[in-house]
Amino acid sequence: MVRSSGSRARNGLIIPGGESTVIGRLADYNKALKAVKEQIYDGVPVLGTCAGLVMLAKKVYDRVVGEVKQPILGVMDIVVERNAFGRQRESFEADLDIPSLGEKTFRGIFIRAPAIRETGPEVKHLCKLNEVIVAAQQHNMIGVAFHPELTDDTRLHQYFIEKIMEKENRLKQ
């Protein structure tokens, strides 16, 4: 959970990259999936990066093996394809146009990256790469297929913090 200093805590959750199957199995084993899902349904802002995007999806499959039966949160109305751009050796960087972050491009670092193949009606597409959705938002959930933490550009994290602040401001009213 992200906490700020001050009289009221501002909370948000970042689900990082890594190996989504391991993340899901550990979270399921520790009963964290249910607790995290409840927090998300309660409106806690969440940012899922790479494997975190996979964890948020309602449906997941792998480019090579097809259907996967891994534990996921299943809270964001998206279908995600794991390893959509290839395996480790096909990792790459690309300049992305993300209007929500301003006019300057954002350097996306894609490592065994997933892709968003389908979205529900309440999902906003934040960014595409060659017509493939690589960033999306649904209410309090933001999911990206790349690793923003590996760049010096903090705009995506600032955008996420703004969502946390907006939630706190709504709670104060």
Protein Blocks (a to p, Z undefined) as FASTA:
>chain_A
ZZdedjbdcddddddedjfklmmmmmmmnommmmmmmmmmnopacddehjlmmmmpmbdc
dfklopadddceklaccdddehklopfklgccdddddfknojbdcddddehiacdfbdcf
klccfbdcehiafbdcehjbccdfbdfklpcbfklmmmmmmmmmmmmmmmmZZ
